[in-house]
Amino acid sequence: MIATTPSSNDFSHIKALALDLDGTLLRPDNTVGELTVNTLKACRERGLHLIVCTGRSPEASEKYRAAIGAAGPMVFFNGVEVTDVDAQGGRSGVVYTSLARFDVIDFCVDVSRKTGVYFQVYFPETDGAEGRVGKRPLAERGGAEWDMYAKHTGSPPVVADIKQTLAAFRATAKPETAGCIKGMFLADPAKLDEIRPLLSERFGDTVYITKTLDTFLEIMATGVSKGTGLKLALDRLSLTGESVLAFGDEESDLSMFEAVGFSAAPANAKDRVKAAARVVVKANAEEGVARFLEQALLKL
């Protein structure tokens, strides 16, 4: 059942909102609705912290963060990176990062080449030395998947030989950048379901594998998740999980739900996510997050 008036819950203790972007806060056309902007502005004026918790990079998230006026610690790359962001979009430095091992990414490239499934990888932000590509993703070919990702995120991947780039980066990487932010396979769900067991059999629980969209399968360092990233962000704000209301729609949001006192999923969320949420709100196309917040927090 879709809830618009959470009358049976007390939200007077809520101090922060943890907000997934794609499929949750954003409408299907990847825009932020006027109702959402105005509602979150009202939440900020009530003193609530807005914490963006997304699989996107800081760069691909910036226009949405700016639109809702969020400032403070934010969770990017599904928890790989926690960064303080000010109201103007300035980043004062990475609070936390945990990188995937080079051998994991190398294996993913082998799988991609053998199966023909599109794969891309993010390297840490670097000083521009040869072989270092910064935070834009790197892919070995263009095509439909490349186009879709570029359109979806506004961050077109660099096309190059990943193994060559990986070798050059590995040879010169400093200890704090000795790894990759994350790898990602893009394909139809059936193909991803074939690839996932290959990774699990090879690396077991030494990597974190999660879906962020039906067609996105992401590979990151073990221990990384939106939940762990959110806990670090809350530590920066001296808040506990019990004082947080989290919204999410995908598998990657489940760990975030476990870290907070109250969770909500839009009606378009995956069944498993809706089952884990305390409440299901209207779909992202209807700005369900904003409609719920109007009733839950702004009418207290």
C-alpha positions as CSV (number, residue, x, y, z in Angstrom):
1,M,0.0,0.0,0.0
2,I,1.3,3.5,-0.9
3,A,1.4,5.8,2.1
4,T,1.0,9.6,1.8
5,T,0.1,10.3,5.5
6,P,2.4,8.5,7.9
7,S,0.0,9.1,10.8
8,S,1.2,6.1,12.9
9,N,4.8,7.3,13.0
10,D,6.4,10.0,15.1
11,F,9.0,12.0,13.1
12,S,9.7,14.8,15.6
13,H,13.2,13.3,16.3
14,I,14.3,13.3,12.6
15,K,17.4,15.5,12.0
16,A,18.5,14.4,8.6
17,L,17.3,13.0,5.3
18,A,19.4,10.5,3.3
19,L,18.5,10.9,-0.3
20,D,19.2,8.5,-3.2
21,L,19.0,10.3,-6.6
22,D,18.3,8.0,-9.6
23,G,14.9,6.4,-9.4
24,T,14.0,8.1,-6.0
25,L,14.5,11.8,-5.8
26,L,14.9,12.3,-9.6
27,R,11.9,11.9,-11.9
28,P,12.2,9.4,-14.8
29,D,13.6,12.1,-17.1
30,N,16.5,12.7,-14.6
31,T,15.1,16.1,-13.4
32,V,14.2,17.4,-10.0
33,G,10.6,18.6,-9.8
34,E,9.6,22.0,-8.4
35,L,7.6,20.4,-5.6
36,T,10.7,18.4,-4.5
37,V,12.9,21.6,-4.6
38,N,10.4,23.6,-2.6
39,T,9.7,20.8,-0.1
40,L,13.4,20.1,0.6
41,K,14.0,23.9,1.0
42,A,11.3,23.9,3.6
43,C,13.0,20.9,5.3
44,R,16.3,22.8,5.4
45,E,14.6,25.8,6.9
46,R,13.4,23.4,9.6
47,G,17.0,22.6,10.4
48,L,17.2,19.2,8.7
49,H,20.4,18.0,7.0
50,L,20.1,16.8,3.4
51,I,22.6,14.0,2.7
52,V,22.9,12.9,-0.9
53,C,23.7,9.2,-1.1
54,T,24.2,8.2,-4.7
55,G,26.1,5.9,-7.0
56,R,27.0,8.9,-9.1
57,S,30.3,10.8,-8.9
58,P,30.4,14.2,-7.3
59,E,30.6,15.8,-10.7
60,A,27.6,13.9,-12.0
61,S,25.6,14.7,-8.8
62,E,26.4,18.4,-8.6
63,K,23.5,20.0,-10.4
64,Y,21.1,17.9,-8.3
65,R,22.8,18.8,-5.1
66,A,22.7,22.5,-6.1
67,A,19.1,22.3,-7.0
68,I,18.0,21.0,-3.6
69,G,20.6,23.1,-1.7
70,A,22.3,20.3,0.2
71,A,25.5,21.0,2.0
72,G,27.8,19.0,4.3
73,P,29.0,15.4,4.0
74,M,27.7,13.6,0.9
75,V,28.0,9.9,-0.1
76,F,29.2,9.3,-3.6
77,F,30.0,6.2,-5.7
78,N,27.7,4.0,-3.5
79,G,29.8,4.7,-0.4
80,V,33.3,4.5,-2.0
81,E,33.7,8.2,-1.2
82,V,32.4,10.5,1.5
83,T,33.2,14.2,0.8
84,D,32.3,17.5,2.5
85,V,30.5,19.8,0.0
86,D,29.6,23.4,0.7
87,A,26.6,25.3,-0.5
88,Q,28.5,26.6,-3.5
89,G,29.6,23.1,-4.5
90,G,33.1,23.5,-3.2
91,R,34.7,20.2,-1.9
92,S,37.0,20.6,1.1
93,G,38.5,17.2,0.7
94,V,37.6,13.5,0.8
95,V,36.6,12.4,4.2
96,Y,36.8,8.7,3.3
97,T,37.6,6.5,0.4
98,S,38.1,2.8,-0.1
99,L,39.4,1.5,-3.5
100,A,38.9,-1.7,-5.4
101,R,42.0,-3.8,-5.9
102,F,43.7,-3.7,-9.3
103,D,43.5,-7.5,-9.7
104,V,39.7,-7.3,-9.4
105,I,39.4,-4.7,-12.2
106,D,41.9,-6.7,-14.3
107,F,39.7,-9.8,-14.0
108,C,36.6,-7.7,-14.9
109,V,38.3,-6.6,-18.1
110,D,39.0,-10.2,-18.9
111,V,35.4,-11.1,-18.4
112,S,34.2,-8.2,-20.5
113,R,36.5,-9.1,-23.4
114,K,35.5,-12.8,-23.2
115,T,31.8,-12.2,-23.0
116,G,31.5,-9.0,-25.0
117,V,29.6,-7.3,-22.2
118,Y,30.4,-3.5,-21.9
119,F,32.6,-2.6,-18.9
120,Q,33.9,0.7,-17.5
121,V,36.0,1.7,-14.6
122,Y,36.6,4.9,-12.5
123,F,40.1,5.8,-11.4
124,P,40.7,8.0,-8.4
125,E,41.2,11.7,-8.9
126,T,44.8,12.3,-9.8
127,D,47.4,14.9,-10.8
128,G,47.1,14.4,-14.5
129,A,50.2,12.3,-14.9
130,E,50.5,10.0,-17.9
131,G,48.1,7.1,-17.7
132,R,45.9,8.8,-15.1
133,V,42.4,9.8,-16.3
134,G,40.8,11.4,-13.3
135,K,37.2,10.7,-12.2
136,R,35.7,10.3,-15.7
137,P,35.0,6.6,-16.3
138,L,37.2,4.7,-18.8
139,A,35.7,2.2,-21.3
140,E,37.2,0.2,-24.1
141,R,34.6,1.0,-26.7
142,G,31.7,3.2,-27.5
143,G,28.3,2.0,-28.6
144,A,24.8,2.0,-27.1
145,E,25.9,1.4,-23.5
146,W,28.4,4.2,-23.8
147,D,25.8,6.6,-25.2
148,M,23.2,5.6,-22.5
149,Y,25.7,6.2,-19.7
150,A,26.9,9.5,-21.1
151,K,23.3,10.7,-21.5
152,H,22.2,9.4,-18.1
153,T,25.1,10.9,-16.0
154,G,26.5,13.7,-18.2
155,S,29.9,12.1,-17.7
156,P,31.0,10.5,-21.1
157,P,33.5,7.8,-20.6
158,V,37.0,8.1,-22.0
159,V,37.6,5.3,-24.6
160,A,41.0,3.6,-24.2
161,D,42.7,0.3,-23.5
162,I,41.8,-0.3,-19.8
163,K,44.6,-2.8,-19.3
164,Q,47.3,-0.5,-20.6
165,T,45.9,2.4,-18.6
166,L,45.7,0.2,-15.5
167,A,49.3,-0.9,-15.9
168,A,50.5,2.7,-16.3
169,F,48.5,3.9,-13.3
170,R,49.5,1.0,-11.1
171,A,53.2,1.6,-11.8
172,T,53.0,5.2,-10.5
173,A,50.1,5.2,-8.0
174,K,50.7,6.5,-4.5
175,P,49.5,4.3,-1.6
176,E,46.4,6.4,-1.2
177,T,45.4,6.0,-4.8
178,A,46.5,2.3,-5.3
179,G,43.2,1.0,-6.6
180,C,40.1,2.0,-8.6
181,I,37.0,3.7,-7.4
182,K,34.7,1.1,-8.9
183,G,34.0,-1.0,-12.0
184,M,30.7,-1.3,-13.8
185,F,29.2,-3.7,-16.2
186,L,26.3,-2.3,-18.4
187,A,24.0,-4.9,-20.0
188,D,20.5,-6.3,-19.9
189,P,19.6,-7.9,-16.6
190,A,20.0,-11.5,-18.0
191,K,23.6,-10.9,-19.0
192,L,24.4,-9.3,-15.7
193,D,22.9,-12.3,-13.9
194,E,25.4,-14.5,-15.8
195,I,28.4,-12.3,-14.9
196,R,27.7,-11.9,-11.2
197,P,28.4,-15.5,-10.3
198,L,31.7,-15.4,-12.1
199,L,32.8,-12.5,-9.9
200,S,31.4,-14.1,-6.7
201,E,33.2,-17.4,-7.4
202,R,36.5,-15.7,-8.0
203,F,36.5,-13.1,-5.2
204,G,33.9,-14.2,-2.7
205,D,33.2,-11.7,0.0
206,T,36.5,-9.8,-0.7
207,V,34.5,-7.5,-3.1
208,Y,31.2,-5.7,-2.9
209,I,28.8,-6.4,-5.9
210,T,25.6,-4.6,-6.2
211,K,23.0,-3.5,-8.8
212,T,22.3,0.2,-9.0
213,L,19.9,0.0,-12.0
214,D,18.6,-3.0,-13.8
215,T,21.3,-2.6,-16.3
216,F,24.2,-1.5,-14.0
217,L,26.2,-4.1,-12.0
218,E,28.9,-2.4,-9.9
219,I,32.0,-3.9,-8.3
220,M,33.7,-2.1,-5.4
221,A,36.0,-2.8,-2.4
222,T,34.7,-5.0,0.3
223,G,33.1,-3.1,3.2
224,V,31.9,-0.4,0.9
225,S,28.2,0.4,0.8
226,K,25.8,3.3,1.1
227,G,25.2,2.2,4.6
228,T,28.8,2.5,5.7
229,G,29.2,5.8,3.8
230,L,26.1,7.2,5.5
231,K,27.4,6.2,8.9
232,L,30.6,8.2,8.3
233,A,28.6,11.2,7.1
234,L,26.5,11.0,10.2
235,D,29.6,10.9,12.4
236,R,30.6,14.2,10.8
237,L,27.3,15.7,11.8
238,S,27.3,14.1,15.3
239,L,24.0,12.3,14.5
240,T,22.9,8.8,15.0
241,G,21.1,6.6,12.5
242,E,17.9,6.7,14.6
243,S,17.5,10.4,13.7
244,V,17.6,9.8,9.9
245,L,14.9,9.1,7.3
246,A,16.3,7.4,4.2
247,F,14.8,7.1,0.7
248,G,15.9,4.6,-1.9
249,D,14.8,2.4,-4.7
250,E,17.5,-0.1,-5.6
251,E,19.5,-3.0,-4.2
252,S,22.4,-0.6,-3.3
253,D,20.0,1.3,-1.0
254,L,19.3,-1.7,1.3
255,S,22.4,-1.1,3.4
256,M,21.3,2.5,3.9
257,F,17.9,1.3,5.2
258,E,19.7,-0.8,7.8
259,A,21.7,2.2,9.0
260,V,18.7,4.5,9.8
261,G,15.7,4.7,12.0
262,F,13.1,5.0,9.2
263,S,13.2,4.1,5.6
264,A,10.9,4.7,2.6
265,A,10.9,3.5,-1.0
266,P,9.0,4.9,-4.0
267,A,6.4,2.8,-5.6
268,N,8.7,2.2,-8.6
269,A,11.4,0.6,-6.4
270,K,12.4,-3.0,-6.7
271,D,10.1,-5.4,-4.8
272,R,12.9,-6.4,-2.5
273,V,13.6,-2.8,-1.6
274,K,9.9,-2.0,-1.0
275,A,9.7,-5.1,1.2
276,A,12.6,-3.8,3.3
277,A,11.3,-0.2,3.6
278,R,9.1,0.8,6.5
279,V,6.8,2.6,4.1
280,V,6.2,2.8,0.3
281,V,5.4,6.3,-1.0
282,K,4.3,7.5,-4.4
283,A,6.5,6.9,-7.4
284,N,9.4,9.2,-8.4
285,A,7.4,10.3,-11.4
286,E,4.8,11.8,-8.9
287,E,7.6,13.3,-6.7
288,G,6.6,10.8,-4.0
289,V,9.5,11.7,-1.7
290,A,8.3,15.3,-1.5
291,R,4.7,14.4,-1.0
292,F,5.6,12.1,1.8
293,L,7.8,14.7,3.5
294,E,5.0,17.3,3.3
295,Q,2.9,15.1,5.5
296,A,5.6,13.5,7.7
297,L,7.7,16.5,8.6
298,L,6.3,19.8,7.4
299,K,3.0,19.4,9.1
300,L,4.4,18.5,12.5
